[in-house]
Amino acid sequence: MMKTISVTGDIVTAIFLVIIVAGYLYENKTNVEKTKYYRYSLWICLAGLVFDASSYIFEGKIESDFIMSAINYFAFIMIDFLITSFAFFIRTRITEKDKDYKSNVPVWITVICICDMVFISIGTISGKLFEIENGIYTDGPWSDYIVVGPGIAFLGIAVWIFSKVRSLGVKEVMVMLMYLIMPGVSAILRAVNDEIELGYVGSAMGLMLIYVIILSKVISEADVKARMYSELSNLDALTGIKNRRGYEEVLGEVKKDEIVGAVFCDANSLKETNDKMGHEEGDKLIKKVASILNETFPDGEVCRISGDEFVVIVHNALKKKFADRMKLLTEKIRSNNRIVSVGYEIGIGEKILTLVQTAEEKMYEDKSNYYKETGKDRRR
């Protein structure tokens, strides 16, 4: 009965860990790096659960004593890998809060765990830790000492975590300590009834607690920052509209079968304005152009692709409505002293680059007319 409970606990807990692991497959690079050692802990704990469950499921059912010994050996040794990975995860959490922090504690924890691995390896080979006969597991004379190595490591980590309460905060320290306590509770239960083996279940529950209380918030905050930085990197600092990078993303999002309107604009006399009135006035001219385009195409993608050039992409454009918009834009340009020269084209999204190129060519025609009508120097 107790073995059934242990196996069920291992399987159910493993399923929850698999769900968390699967969630990390879709995380951005920043989150993946921040949670690297936590993910290692998840995988190691998952492996421990599999070996632990297998040691019960296949006991007495596999004829090869060697295979059963190997399964039990890995069930024991995975805890040392788990402790080591968790120690490095803690250091990552501390250094995230305190950039100048350096510590060799994970190295010493690793040394303790390596010693424990040697103890497990010698105990397994000699039969002092456990024996397998006809597929049946029996504790050896060293089995009572199996908790010594992990116990020392856990105690060292607990003292280390508690000493960093100012860096980590009380809540995070308490959650970390809960992770350490849960395997201890499992050890106590096993001492009461040696058929109850929930060591990895306790560790898995601790990892899930860390994810729910600590890392879910960290990941959420990192996602918000990543989106914010991405949006800022796609925006023009002066006008707030999309920049060249944002424009290229817009082009990449155009569907091949949709009807798209492309508008190409070039600010008139920007150099003259900068030279005669100063760059502050030139900036005002650029912002005025962006404002006019935003007002005229509220549903369009307005982009500043260079110093004085703008492109507007209108998705799912209707010919009549688009023509009306262009008529309105022309009126606004005229009422603002021919502030820009403009060209436009409408067609299928599959040929978006050709549409933009055609709109640009028409813009140059309009600019040529502007110079002829105003008599201004083309070079200015």
N, C-alpha and C positions, 0 to 999 in steps of 0.2 A: 504493500500500500504506500509506504513512504517513498519507495523508489519511483512509483507512478507519479507521486506528487512532485518529486524532484525533476523527473523528465518533463512533465507538463509545464512546470515553472520555467525550465530551460527553453522549451520550445516557444512558449508564449512571449517570454522576454526577448528571445531572439527575433521574433517577428517585429516587435516594437523597434528594436535596434535597426533592423533592415529598413524600416520606414524612415527613420532618421537619416541613415546612410544614404538612402535614395534621394532624400531632400537636398543633400549636399552636391548631387550631380548637376544641379541647376543653379548653384551659387556663383556669384561673380568672383574674379580672381582675388580681390581684396579679402573677401570673406574666407575663401579657401585657404589663403596664407595664414590668416589670423587663427583659424581653427584647425590647423594642420595636425598638431599633436592630439587634439581632442578626437579628430577623425581616426587617427591611428589607434587610440584607446578604444573607440567603437569597434573597429575591425578586430582588434585583439580580443576584446571581450566577447564578440560574436563567435570567434574561433574557439574561445574557451568554453562557451555554452554548447557549441557543437560537439567538441570532444567530451565534455562532461556528460551530455545526454547520450552520446554514443557508448560511453563506458557502461551505462546502465542498460541501454537497449540491447546491446550485443553481448552482454555478459552471459556466458554459458551457451551462446548460440554460434560463436565463431570457434572453430576447432584450433586455429593457430594461436598458441599462447603468445607468440611474438607480436602479432597484430594487436592483440588485446593489451599487451604490455606497452606498445607504442601509443595506443589511444590514451591509456591512463597516464603515461609519461607526459604527453603533451597537455593533458588536462591539468596536470600539476604545474608544469613549467610556464604555461601561458600567463599565470598570475604575476610572474616576475617581469615578463614583457609589459604587462598592463601597468604595473607599478612604475616602471621606468618611464613609459610613455606619459603617464599622468604627471610625474614629477616635472618633465619638460613642459607639459601643458601649463602647469602652475607658474613656472618661470616666465612663460610667454604672457600670461595674464598680468603678472607683476610688472614686467618690463613695459607692457602697454600703458600701465598707469604711471610708472616711474622709468623714464627713458634711460636714465643713467645707472640703473640698477644692474649689478653683475653678481652672479652667485655660482658656486661650484656644488651646491647641494644636489642637483640632479646627477652630477657625476658620481658623488658618493653613494647616492641611492642606487645608481647603476652598478657600482662595485658590490654593494650588499646583495643585489639581485643576482649578479653573476656568481657570487659565492653560493647563493641558494641553489642556482641552476646546477652548479658542480655537485652540491650535496644530493640533489634529486637524481642527477645522472648516475652518480656512484651508487646511491641507494637502489635505483632501478636495476642496474647491471648486477649488483651483488645480491639482490633479493631482500635487502635489509629494509627497504622502504615499503615494498609490497611484493606479493608473489601472485603469479597467475598459474593456476593448475586446472587443466581441462576447461579453460575459458572462464574460470571463477576467480574473482579478486579476493585476496586476503591481506589484511594489514600486516606489515612487518614490524620488527622491534624499533625501527626508526620513525614510524608513522606519527608518534606523539610529538616529534620535533619538526614536523613539516610546516608548522605555523610560526616557527621562531624567526626565520629570515624575513618573511613578509611582515611579521609583527614588528620587528625592529625598523624596517623600512617605513611602514605606516606610521609608527610613532615619531620617527624623524621628520616625515612630511608634515604630520600634525603640528609639531613644535614649530616648524618652519612657517607653515601657514599662519599660525596664531601670532607669530612674531611680525607678520606683515599686515596686521589688521588695519593699520593706518593707510597703507597703499591700496589694499583690496576693498576695504570697507567691511563693516560688521556683517552685512547680509551675505556677501560673497564668501567671507570666511566661514560662516555658519553652514552654507551650502557645501563648501569644499569638505568641511569636517564631517558633514552627514555622509558624504561619499566614502570617507574612511571608516565611519562607524558601522555602516551597513554590512560590509563583509565581516566586521567584528561580531555583529549580532548573529550572522550566519554561523560563525565559528562557535559561538556559545550554544546555539541550537544543536550543532553537531556534537558538542561535548555532552549535551543532555541525551541526545539520541543519535548514535553514529550513523544511522541510516538517512538522516536528514542532511543533505549536501546542497546548500544554496549559495555557495561562495560567489559564483559568477552572477547569479541572480541578484545578489546584494550589490555587486559592483555595477551591474547594468542599471539597476534602479537608481543608483547614485549618479550615473552618467545621464540618465533621463532627467533627473532632478536638475542637474547642472544645465542641461539644454533648455529646459522649460523656464527656469528662473534667471539664468545668466546669459547664455549664448543666444537665445531667441531675441533678446533685447539688443545684444551686440550686433547680431546680423541685421536686425531691422534698422538700427541706427546707421550701420555701414551702407545698407541699400539706399537709404535716404540721401546720405552724403554722396554716394556714387551717382545717383540720379541727378543730384544738384550740380555736381561737378561736370557731368555729361552735358546737362542743359546749358551751363555757363560756357562750356567749351564750344558750344554750337551757336552762341549768341554774340552779336556784335556789341562791343562795350559801349560805343557811342550812341547807337540808335535803339538797342534792345531787340532788333530783328535778327533773323538767322544770318550767320556769317558764311564764308566760303565752305567750311566744313558742313554746316547745317544744310547749305544748298545742295551739296553732293549727296547727302543723306536723303533729301527730298527727291532728287532725281532717281535714287535707288528704290524709292517707295512707289514710284509711278507704275501703275498697272498697264500691261501691254494693250489691253482691249478697251481702256477708258478714253474718253475724249478729254484732251487737255488743252488749256489755253496757256501760252507762254508770252510774257511781256518783258521786253528788255529796255532798260532806261539808263541814260547817262547824264549826270548832272552837267548843266551848261555853266561855263565861266567859273568853275571852281578855283582854278589856278589864279585867275584875275582877282577873285574875291579874297583869296589868301594873301596875294601880293599887295593889294591896295588897302584892304580893310583888316587884315590879320586872320590868323587861323581860327580864332574864336568865332568870327563871322562865317568862316568857311564851314566850321562844325555846325553852326546854326542852319546853313543851307542844306547840308547833308541830312540833318534831322528833319528839316521841313519836307524834303523829298520822301523820306521814310514815312512821315506822318500822312502825306497825301496818298501814298500807295496803300498804307494800312486802312485809311478811310474808304478808299475806292474799292479795295478788295478785302473786305473783312473775313471772307471765307477762303482767301488765297494764302499761299506760302510766300511771304515777302522776304527776300534775301539781299543782303549787301555783299556782292561777290568780289569787290575790289574797292579802291578808294572812292571812286565816283560812279561805279556801275552797280545797277540793281537789276534783279530778275524776280518776276512774280510767276509762280506756277499755280494755275487754277485747276483743281481736280474736277472731273465730271462736269466739264463746262458745256453749257448750252449756247449754241451759236448766237441766237438773238440776245440773250441776256449778257453774254460776253461782249457783243458789239455795243450794247447799251453802256456797259461799264467803261469800255474804251472811249466812247463819246463823252462820258462824264469825266474821265481822266483828262482828255484833251481840253475840256472846258476849264478844269482846275489848273492845268499847266498854263493856259493862256492868261488866266486871272492872276497867276503868280509870276508874270514876266518871263514866260517861257523857261521856267526853272530847270526843266529837263527836256532832252530829246527822247523820243520813244518809238519803238517798233513792236509789232505783235504778230502772233500766228496761232492758229488753232488746228488741231488734228489729233491723230490717234497716238496713244501713249507709247506705243512700240517705237515711234520715231521722235521721241522727246528731244534728243540731242539735235536732230535736224530742225525741229520746230524752234528751239532756242537760237540756233545759228541763223535761221531765216529771220527771226524777230530782231536779231542783232544787226543783220544787213539792212533791214528796214529802218532801224534806229539811226544808222549812219546816213541814210538818205535824208531822214528828218533833220539830223544835225547839219548836214550840208545846206539844207534849205534855211535853217536857223542862221547860219553864218551869212548866207546871201541876203536874207531879209534884214538882219541887224547890222551888217557891215562890220562885224567884230572880227578880230584877228583869230583865225582858226587855231593858232598855236597857243592862244590864251584861253 
